[in-house]
Amino acid sequence: MSSMIERVAMAITDANYQSREPAYVARVAIAAMREPTEEMIDAWIRAPGAIKGGWQAMIDAALHEQDAPHSRDT
């Protein structure tokens, strides 16, 4: 599976061919994030604070997943 940043970047690039409307591009980017990466799932499990903390940890993991090896590959 590609990293979240790659997935969102590809979705935005594709969306820009269809519409330059900011709301449309934002919806496409959010839709691309619907399926979490393994790093995001791991971050959710380790996060304190239930929903808010888990969500923020997943986004942080997506932003940093290219910096670290895949933890579930071991």
C-alpha positions as protocol buffer text, in pm:
chain_id: "A"
residue {
  index: 1
  type: MET
  ca { x: 0 y: 0 z: 0 }
}
residue {
  index: 2
  type: SER
  ca { x: 131 y: 345 z: -80 }
}
residue {
  index: 3
  type: SER
  ca { x: 193 y: 599 z: 191 }
}
residue {
  index: 4
  type: MET
  ca { x: -91 y: 832 z: 279 }
}
residue {
  index: 5
  type: ILE
  ca { x: 100 y: 1132 z: 145 }
}
residue {
  index: 6
  type: GLU
  ca { x: 153 y: 958 z: -190 }
}
residue {
  index: 7
  type: ARG
  ca { x: -211 y: 850 z: -201 }
}
residue {
  index: 8
  type: VAL
  ca { x: -344 y: 1201 z: -129 }
}
residue {
  index: 9
  type: ALA
  ca { x: -97 y: 1364 z: -368 }
}
residue {
  index: 10
  type: MET
  ca { x: -207 y: 1132 z: -647 }
}
residue {
  index: 11
  type: ALA
  ca { x: -575 y: 1202 z: -570 }
}
residue {
  index: 12
  type: ILE
  ca { x: -516 y: 1579 z: -577 }
}
residue {
  index: 13
  type: THR
  ca { x: -325 y: 1554 z: -904 }
}
residue {
  index: 14
  type: ASP
  ca { x: -605 y: 1351 z: -1061 }
}
residue {
  index: 15
  type: ALA
  ca { x: -870 y: 1588 z: -921 }
}
residue {
  index: 16
  type: ASN
  ca { x: -696 y: 1890 z: -1069 }
}
residue {
  index: 17
  type: TYR
  ca { x: -751 y: 1742 z: -1416 }
}
residue {
  index: 18
  type: GLN
  ca { x: -1126 y: 1737 z: -1345 }
}
residue {
  index: 19
  type: SER
  ca { x: -1179 y: 2058 z: -1150 }
}
residue {
  index: 20
  type: ARG
  ca { x: -976 y: 2332 z: -989 }
}
residue {
  index: 21
  type: GLU
  ca { x: -1261 y: 2407 z: -747 }
}
residue {
  index: 22
  type: PRO
  ca { x: -1098 y: 2400 z: -400 }
}
residue {
  index: 23
  type: ALA
  ca { x: -1394 y: 2223 z: -235 }
}
residue {
  index: 24
  type: TYR
  ca { x: -1386 y: 1946 z: -496 }
}
residue {
  index: 25
  type: VAL
  ca { x: -1011 y: 1893 z: -454 }
}
residue {
  index: 26
  type: ALA
  ca { x: -1049 y: 1892 z: -74 }
}
residue {
  index: 27
  type: ARG
  ca { x: -1323 y: 1626 z: -94 }
}
residue {
  index: 28
  type: VAL
  ca { x: -1106 y: 1409 z: -318 }
}
residue {
  index: 29
  type: ALA
  ca { x: -812 y: 1444 z: -78 }
}
residue {
  index: 30
  type: ILE
  ca { x: -1028 y: 1352 z: 223 }
}
residue {
  index: 31
  type: ALA
  ca { x: -1178 y: 1056 z: 35 }
}
residue {
  index: 32
  type: ALA
  ca { x: -826 y: 932 z: -43 }
}
residue {
  index: 33
  type: MET
  ca { x: -762 y: 916 z: 333 }
}
residue {
  index: 34
  type: ARG
  ca { x: -1064 y: 692 z: 400 }
}
residue {
  index: 35
  type: GLU
  ca { x: -859 y: 372 z: 423 }
}
residue {
  index: 36
  type: PRO
  ca { x: -589 y: 408 z: 690 }
}
residue {
  index: 37
  type: THR
  ca { x: -234 y: 284 z: 639 }
}
residue {
  index: 38
  type: GLU
  ca { x: -80 y: 25 z: 870 }
}
residue {
  index: 39
  type: GLU
  ca { x: 117 y: 304 z: 1039 }
}
residue {
  index: 40
  type: MET
  ca { x: -205 y: 495 z: 1103 }
}
residue {
  index: 41
  type: ILE
  ca { x: -371 y: 188 z: 1255 }
}
residue {
  index: 42
  type: ASP
  ca { x: -69 y: 130 z: 1480 }
}
residue {
  index: 43
  type: ALA
  ca { x: -79 y: 496 z: 1589 }
}
residue {
  index: 44
  type: TRP
  ca { x: -451 y: 470 z: 1670 }
}
residue {
  index: 45
  type: ILE
  ca { x: -392 y: 165 z: 1889 }
}
residue {
  index: 46
  type: ARG
  ca { x: -113 y: 337 z: 2085 }
}
residue {
  index: 47
  type: ALA
  ca { x: -289 y: 675 z: 2116 }
}
residue {
  index: 48
  type: PRO
  ca { x: -433 y: 796 z: 2443 }
}
residue {
  index: 49
  type: GLY
  ca { x: -754 y: 996 z: 2442 }
}
residue {
  index: 50
  type: ALA
  ca { x: -983 y: 773 z: 2236 }
}
residue {
  index: 51
  type: ILE
  ca { x: -1123 y: 937 z: 1926 }
}
residue {
  index: 52
  type: LYS
  ca { x: -949 y: 1278 z: 1925 }
}
residue {
  index: 53
  type: GLY
  ca { x: -611 y: 1143 z: 2029 }
}
residue {
  index: 54
  type: GLY
  ca { x: -643 y: 846 z: 1797 }
}
residue {
  index: 55
  type: TRP
  ca { x: -738 y: 1059 z: 1500 }
}
residue {
  index: 56
  type: GLN
  ca { x: -453 y: 1304 z: 1562 }
}
residue {
  index: 57
  type: ALA
  ca { x: -207 y: 1017 z: 1608 }
}
residue {
  index: 58
  type: MET
  ca { x: -321 y: 863 z: 1278 }
}
residue {
  index: 59
  type: ILE
  ca { x: -272 y: 1191 z: 1093 }
}
residue {
  index: 60
  type: ASP
  ca { x: 70 y: 1235 z: 1256 }
}
residue {
  index: 61
  type: ALA
  ca { x: 162 y: 881 z: 1148 }
}
residue {
  index: 62
  type: ALA
  ca { x: 52 y: 953 z: 792 }
}
residue {
  index: 63
  type: LEU
  ca { x: 265 y: 1266 z: 783 }
}
residue {
  index: 64
  type: HIS
  ca { x: 570 y: 1079 z: 915 }
}
residue {
  index: 65
  type: GLU
  ca { x: 529 y: 728 z: 771 }
}
residue {
  index: 66
  type: GLN
  ca { x: 793 y: 780 z: 503 }
}
residue {
  index: 67
  type: ASP
  ca { x: 1044 y: 859 z: 780 }
}
residue {
  index: 68
  type: ALA
  ca { x: 1010 y: 524 z: 959 }
}
residue {
  index: 69
  type: PRO
  ca { x: 1014 y: 157 z: 854 }
}
residue {
  index: 70
  type: HIS
  ca { x: 684 y: -31 z: 847 }
}
residue {
  index: 71
  type: SER
  ca { x: 629 y: -156 z: 1200 }
}
residue {
  index: 72
  type: ARG
  ca { x: 399 y: -446 z: 1100 }
}
residue {
  index: 73
  type: ASP
  ca { x: 651 y: -585 z: 850 }
}
residue {
  index: 74
  type: THR
  ca { x: 866 y: -734 z: 1128 }
}
